[in-house]
Amino acid sequence: MKVNNTIVISIGQAGNQIAASFWKTICQEHGIDPLSGSVTSQGSPPRGNWSSFFSQLGESGSSYVPRAVMVDLEPSVIDNIKATTGSLFNPANLISRTEGAGGNFAVGYSGAGREVLPEVMNRVSYEIEKCDNVGGIIVIHATGGGTGSGFGALLIESIKEKYPEAPVLSCAVLPSPQVSSVVTEPYNTVFSLNSLRRTADACLIFDNEALFDLAHRKWNIESPTVDDLNLLITEALAGITASMRFSGFLTVEISLRELLTNLVPQPSLHFLMCAFAPLTPPDRSKFEEMSIEDMIKSLFDNGSVFAACSPMEGRFLSTAVLYRGIMDDKPLADASLAAMREKLPLTYWIPTAFKIGYVEQPGISHRKSMVLLANNTEIARVLDRICHNFDKLWQRKAFANWYLNEGMNEEQIVALRASAQELIQSYQVAEESGAKAKTQDEGTMTTRAYAGGEDPRRTSSVSLRDLVERR
């Protein structure tokens, strides 16, 4: 069976800093030197399905190159990656310009981003052509900056236009005033949401508001830095991709396509959130270990999710729990997850919304760990917060001239804001329909059977479309 190859594209300052941390971690997990790309144990091949994220130089070569493309419209982060990662990355895939996007979506989408797009697409095509079987493309970017939002949106649109069959997962870092560096972040995020909604197959949200709080509460860091937040994201990404990179007796490789098929019930409902356990402080992770039951409780705790919302107060449309580590705990994990499933506010028109995966290969920092991927209606609260901040700026047209001067117009801006509102409303409708379906199901269960058979309502199904039309 062919291994599914996954390409990772990182965009902008935050995207590339996260990618550098991510690649260092998975190099260590596969036994590849993160500075040279060679295997750390001479004569031994890398561990796991290394070809899912790495290509090999020559048929008998000993060098392994990440399937990575890194892009920024200013040079500092890319230059630092070149200086600190030795010969790991293909230098042709590290692309930068000199001026940057100035925190402006329009520059990344219509200005300097358009100029660099052909070169970037050539490198993406080069990586795709090297693949035996394209399993998917992961795009890591922040929506607050001009490059991550504008060029990120432009590149995802271009990839889906040229390679419509390749699943694209956007890993989008949403801004927070706690770690804000650009006052126009609400504009950039709302503008990019339109493209993420229309063209990405799924969007995994990493909310800086929640990450800052987690680093402060769980890791006891008084003033968390960007590096601290990036380490949290790296832990989650390593766990999410583990099932793509390792297989074994109890594990089958899960491609990005398969993962998204289980998590996205409708094209309009593809914004995901995640959680990771154990969130032990990095300096104590090798000395303290949580029980399986505590890890599962932590995963579903409102205060542990990587988004500033309360999932247990919304509706779970779909859920995937990926466990990695010692398999002796599998029966206990199965039982604990089954018990947790009964407590979750699931959406009743998706009865099989809970999936579990196991990977025997542990991570670098933890002997056993778990990651949760959830499509939950509470994501609307996160998006609504961003839109509220957008409205406060737009009401006074504050900083709007920077976008208008780059070719955007007020009608276009209003339409992009309306698109974000439609996305929020689609999740609100899904939440209401889940509750209505539960009420109807409970009413049906108490209906007595007719003399000639069961009440026909007991065998009827309720669709989201029916519920929306009744409103």
C-alpha positions in Angstrom: 0.0 0.0 0.0 1.3 3.5 -0.9 2.0 5.9 1.9 0.1 9.1 1.7 2.5 12.0 1.3 1.7 15.3 3.1 3.1 18.7 2.2 3.4 21.4 4.8 3.4 25.0 3.7 4.1 27.8 6.2 3.4 31.4 5.6 4.4 34.6 7.4 6.3 35.1 10.6 4.1 33.1 12.9 3.5 30.3 10.4 7.2 29.8 9.8 8.2 30.0 13.5 5.6 27.3 14.2 6.7 25.2 11.2 10.4 25.4 12.4 9.3 24.0 15.8 7.1 21.4 14.2 9.8 20.0 11.9 12.3 19.9 14.7 9.9 17.8 16.8 8.9 15.3 14.1 12.5 14.9 13.0 13.3 13.8 16.5 10.3 11.4 16.5 11.4 9.7 13.3 15.1 9.6 14.3 16.3 12.2 11.8 18.9 14.8 12.6 17.0 18.2 12.6 20.2 19.9 11.3 21.5 17.6 8.6 18.5 15.5 7.6 20.5 12.3 8.1 19.4 9.5 10.3 20.8 9.6 13.9 21.5 5.9 14.0 23.7 5.1 11.1 22.6 2.2 9.0 19.1 2.3 10.3 16.2 3.8 8.3 14.0 6.5 10.0 11.2 5.3 12.2 7.6 5.0 11.0 6.2 6.1 7.7 8.8 8.7 7.2 8.0 9.1 3.5 4.6 10.7 4.5 6.4 13.9 5.5 9.9 13.4 4.1 11.5 12.7 0.7 14.8 10.8 0.3 17.7 12.0 -1.7 18.6 9.2 -4.1 17.4 5.6 -3.9 20.1 4.7 -1.5 20.7 8.1 -0.1 21.0 8.8 3.6 19.5 12.3 3.6 15.9 13.0 4.3 14.3 16.3 3.2 11.0 17.7 4.7 8.2 18.1 2.3 8.1 21.8 3.2 7.6 25.1 1.5 8.2 28.2 3.6 7.2 31.7 2.5 7.3 35.2 3.9 7.2 38.7 2.4 9.9 39.9 4.7 13.3 38.1 5.2 14.1 38.0 8.9 12.3 34.7 9.9 13.3 32.8 6.8 16.9 34.0 7.2 16.9 32.8 10.8 15.6 29.4 9.7 18.4 29.1 7.1 20.9 30.0 9.8 19.7 27.6 12.4 18.5 24.4 10.6 21.7 23.5 8.8 21.1 21.6 5.6 17.7 20.2 6.6 15.4 22.2 4.2 15.7 22.5 0.4 16.9 26.2 0.1 14.8 26.6 -3.1 11.7 26.1 -0.9 12.6 28.9 1.5 11.1 32.0 -0.2 11.2 35.5 1.1 11.0 39.1 -0.1 12.3 42.3 1.4 9.4 44.7 2.2 6.8 42.6 4.0 3.1 43.1 4.0 2.9 45.8 6.7 0.1 44.1 8.5 -2.2 44.6 5.5 -4.3 41.8 4.1 -4.6 43.7 0.8 -0.8 43.7 0.2 -0.5 40.0 0.8 -3.5 39.2 -1.3 -3.4 41.7 -4.2 0.0 43.4 -4.0 3.4 41.8 -3.2 1.7 38.5 -2.7 0.6 38.3 -6.3 4.2 39.0 -7.4 5.7 36.1 -5.4 2.8 33.7 -6.1 4.2 32.1 -9.4 7.5 31.2 -7.6 5.7 29.7 -4.7 3.3 27.7 -6.9 6.3 26.3 -8.8 7.8 25.0 -5.6 4.4 23.6 -4.5 4.0 21.9 -7.8 7.6 20.5 -7.6 6.8 18.9 -4.2 3.5 17.5 -5.4 5.2 15.9 -8.5 7.7 14.2 -6.2 4.8 12.5 -4.2 3.8 9.0 -4.9 0.3 9.6 -3.5 -0.7 13.1 -2.4 -2.5 12.6 1.0 -3.0 16.3 1.6 -1.6 19.8 2.1 -1.3 21.5 5.5 -1.0 25.3 5.5 0.2 26.9 8.7 -0.4 30.6 9.0 -1.7 33.4 11.2 -4.7 35.4 10.2 -3.7 38.6 12.0 -0.7 39.5 9.9 -0.7 40.8 6.3 1.2 37.9 4.8 -0.4 35.1 6.8 -3.9 36.4 6.1 -3.6 37.9 2.6 -1.0 35.6 0.9 -2.4 32.6 2.9 -5.8 33.2 1.4 -4.4 33.7 -2.0 -2.2 30.6 -2.0 -5.0 28.3 -0.7 -7.3 29.6 -3.5 -4.5 29.0 -6.0 -3.8 25.5 -4.8 -7.4 24.4 -4.8 -7.8 25.9 -8.3 -4.9 23.9 -9.7 -5.2 20.8 -7.5 -8.9 20.5 -6.6 -8.6 16.9 -5.5 -5.8 17.6 -2.9 -7.3 18.0 0.6 -6.1 21.3 2.1 -6.1 21.9 5.9 -5.5 25.4 7.0 -4.0 25.6 10.5 -4.9 29.2 11.3 -3.7 31.2 14.4 -6.3 33.7 15.4 -5.2 37.0 17.0 -5.6 38.1 20.6 -5.0 41.5 22.3 -2.8 39.6 24.8 -0.1 39.0 22.1 -1.1 41.5 19.5 1.6 43.2 17.3 -0.7 44.6 14.6 -3.7 46.9 15.3 -5.4 45.8 12.1 -5.6 42.1 13.1 -9.4 42.1 13.2 -9.6 43.4 9.6 -7.1 40.9 8.3 -8.8 37.9 10.1 -12.3 38.8 8.8 -11.0 39.2 5.3 -9.2 35.9 5.3 -12.1 34.0 6.7 -14.0 34.4 3.4 -11.3 32.4 1.5 -10.9 29.9 4.3 -14.6 29.3 4.3 -14.9 29.0 0.5 -11.8 27.1 -0.6 -10.1 25.3 2.3 -11.4 21.8 3.0 -11.1 22.4 6.7 -9.6 25.1 9.0 -8.1 24.1 12.4 -8.3 27.1 14.7 -5.5 28.0 17.2 -6.7 30.9 19.2 -4.0 33.0 20.8 -6.5 34.2 23.4 -6.8 30.6 24.7 -3.2 29.6 24.2 -2.0 32.6 26.2 -4.4 31.6 29.0 -3.3 27.9 28.9 0.4 28.8 29.1 -0.3 31.1 32.0 -2.6 28.6 34.0 -1.3 25.2 33.0 2.4 26.0 32.6 2.6 28.7 35.3 4.2 31.2 33.0 3.6 34.7 34.2 3.9 36.4 30.8 3.9 33.8 28.1 5.9 34.5 24.9 5.2 33.7 21.3 7.7 30.7 21.7 5.6 29.3 24.5 2.4 29.5 22.4 4.1 28.0 19.4 5.3 25.0 21.6 1.6 24.3 22.5 0.7 24.4 18.9 3.6 22.0 18.0 2.4 19.5 20.6 -1.0 19.5 19.0 0.2 19.2 15.4 2.6 16.4 16.3 -0.3 14.5 17.9 -2.7 15.2 15.0 -0.2 14.0 12.4 1.1 11.0 14.3 -1.5 8.8 12.8 -0.3 9.8 9.3 3.3 9.2 10.2 3.2 5.9 12.2 1.4 2.6 11.8 1.6 -0.7 13.7 -0.3 -3.7 14.9 -3.1 -1.7 16.4 -2.7 1.3 14.1 -3.6 1.9 10.5 -2.3 5.0 8.7 -5.0 7.7 8.7 -4.6 10.2 5.8 -5.5 13.8 6.0 -8.3 13.1 3.6 -9.8 10.4 5.9 -9.4 12.6 9.0 -11.3 15.4 7.3 -14.0 13.1 5.9 -14.8 12.1 9.5 -14.7 15.7 10.9 -16.6 17.8 8.2 -20.3 16.8 7.9 -21.1 19.7 5.5 -18.8 21.9 3.5 -19.9 25.0 5.3 -19.1 23.5 8.7 -15.4 22.9 8.5 -13.9 25.0 11.3 -12.3 22.8 13.9 -10.8 23.2 17.4 -8.4 21.0 19.3 -7.1 20.2 22.8 -4.0 18.3 24.0 -3.3 16.3 27.1 -1.3 16.2 29.3 -0.6 19.9 29.5 2.2 19.3 31.9 4.8 22.1 32.1 7.7 21.2 29.7 10.3 21.1 32.5 8.1 18.5 34.4 6.8 16.4 31.6 9.3 13.6 32.1 8.7 13.4 35.8 4.9 13.7 36.0 2.3 11.5 34.2 -1.5 11.9 34.2 -3.8 8.9 34.3 -5.8 8.0 31.3 -9.1 9.0 33.0 -7.6 12.4 34.0 -6.3 13.0 30.4 -9.7 12.3 28.9 -11.4 14.6 31.4 -8.8 17.3 30.7 -9.3 17.0 26.9 -13.0 17.8 27.2 -12.7 20.4 29.9 -13.8 23.9 28.8 -10.6 25.3 30.1 -8.3 23.1 28.1 -9.3 23.7 24.5 -7.1 25.8 22.2 -9.9 28.2 21.5 -11.5 30.8 23.8 -14.9 29.2 24.1 -16.8 26.5 26.1 -17.3 23.4 23.9 -19.4 21.6 26.5 -22.0 24.4 26.2 -22.2 24.0 22.4 -22.8 20.9 20.2 -20.2 18.5 19.0 -20.9 17.9 15.3 -17.9 15.5 15.1 -15.1 14.4 17.3 -11.8 12.5 16.9 -9.6 11.5 19.8 -6.1 10.3 18.9 -4.2 8.4 21.6 -0.5 7.7 21.3 1.8 5.8 23.6 1.8 2.5 25.5 -0.9 0.1 24.3 -1.4 -1.5 27.7 -3.8 1.3 28.5 -6.0 0.8 25.4 -8.8 -1.1 27.2 -8.9 1.6 29.9 -8.8 4.3 27.3 -11.7 2.6 25.4 -13.8 2.4 28.5 -13.1 6.0 29.6 -13.8 7.4 26.2 -17.1 5.4 26.0 -18.1 6.9 29.4 -17.2 10.4 28.2 -19.1 10.0 25.0 -22.3 9.6 27.0 -21.8 13.0 28.7 -21.1 15.0 25.5 -23.6 17.3 24.0 -23.6 15.6 20.6 -25.6 16.6 17.6 -28.4 14.0 17.2 -28.5 14.0 13.5 -24.9 12.7 13.4 -25.1 9.5 15.5 -21.6 8.3 14.6 -19.8 11.5 15.4 -17.1 10.0 17.8 -14.0 8.4 16.4 -10.9 7.0 18.2 -7.4 6.4 16.8 -4.4 4.8 18.4 -0.7 5.2 17.6 1.9 3.1 19.5 4.8 5.4 18.9 4.9 7.9 21.8 5.8 11.6 21.4 9.1 13.2 22.4 7.9 14.7 25.6 5.3 12.3 26.9 5.2 8.5 27.3 1.5 8.7 26.6 -0.6 11.6 25.3 -3.9 12.4 23.6 -5.2 15.0 21.2 -8.8 16.0 20.5 -10.1 17.3 17.2 -13.6 18.6 17.4 -16.1 20.3 15.1 -18.1 22.1 17.7 -20.6 24.9 17.3 -18.9 27.0 20.0 -16.3 28.0 17.4 -18.9 30.6 16.4 -18.2 32.4 19.7 -14.5 32.7 18.8 -15.4 34.1 15.3 -18.0 36.4 16.8 -15.3 37.9 19.1 -13.1 38.7 16.1 -16.1 40.2 14.2 -17.0 42.4 17.2 -13.5 43.8 17.2 -13.7 44.4 13.4 -17.0 46.3 13.9 -15.5 48.6 16.5 -12.8 49.6 14.0 -15.0 49.7 10.9 -17.6 51.8 12.6 -15.1 54.7 12.6 -13.4 53.5 9.4 -10.2 53.4 11.6 -7.2 52.3 9.5 -9.5 51.6 6.6 -7.5 53.9 4.4 -4.6 51.4 4.3 -6.9 48.8 2.6 -8.6 51.3 0.4 -5.3 52.6 -0.9 -4.4 49.1 -1.9 -7.4 48.7 -4.2 -10.1 47.4 -1.9 -13.4 49.3 -1.7 -16.1 49.8 0.9 -18.6 47.5 -0.8 -16.1 44.7 -0.9 -15.2 45.1 2.8 -18.9 45.1 3.7 -19.4 41.9 1.7 -16.4 40.2 3.4 -17.8 41.1 6.8 -21.2 39.7 5.8 -19.5 36.4 4.7 -18.0 36.0 8.2 -21.5 36.6 9.7 -23.0 33.9 7.4 -20.3 31.5 8.7 -21.2 32.3 12.3 -24.9 31.8 11.6 -24.3 28.4 9.9 -22.9 27.1 13.2 -25.7 28.7 15.2 -28.3 26.9 13.0 -26.4 23.6 13.5 -26.4 24.2 17.3 -30.2 24.9 17.4 -30.9 21.9 15.1 -29.0 19.6 17.4 -31.1 20.7 20.4 -34.4 20.5 18.4 -33.5 17.0 17.2 -32.9 15.9 20.8 -36.3 17.3 21.9 -38.0 15.6 19.1 -36.2 12.3 19.7 -37.2 12.4 23.4 -40.8 13.1 22.5 -40.8 10.3 20.0 -39.4 7.8 22.5 -42.4 8.3 24.8 -45.0 7.9 22.1 -47.1 4.8 22.5 -47.3 2.3 19.6 -50.4 2.4 17.5 -52.7 -0.6 17.4 -51.6 -1.2 13.8 -47.8 -0.6 14.5 -45.4 2.1 15.7 -46.1 5.8 15.5 -44.7 6.6 12.1 -42.8 9.6 13.6 -40.5 7.1 15.3 -39.0 6.0 12.0 -38.8 9.5 10.4 -35.4 11.3 10.3 -34.9 15.0 10.8 -32.5 16.7 8.5 -30.8 20.0 9.0 -32.4 21.4 5.9 -35.9 20.5 7.2 -35.2 22.3 10.5 -33.8 25.4 8.8 -36.8 25.6 6.5 -39.2 25.4 9.5 -37.6 28.4 11.2 
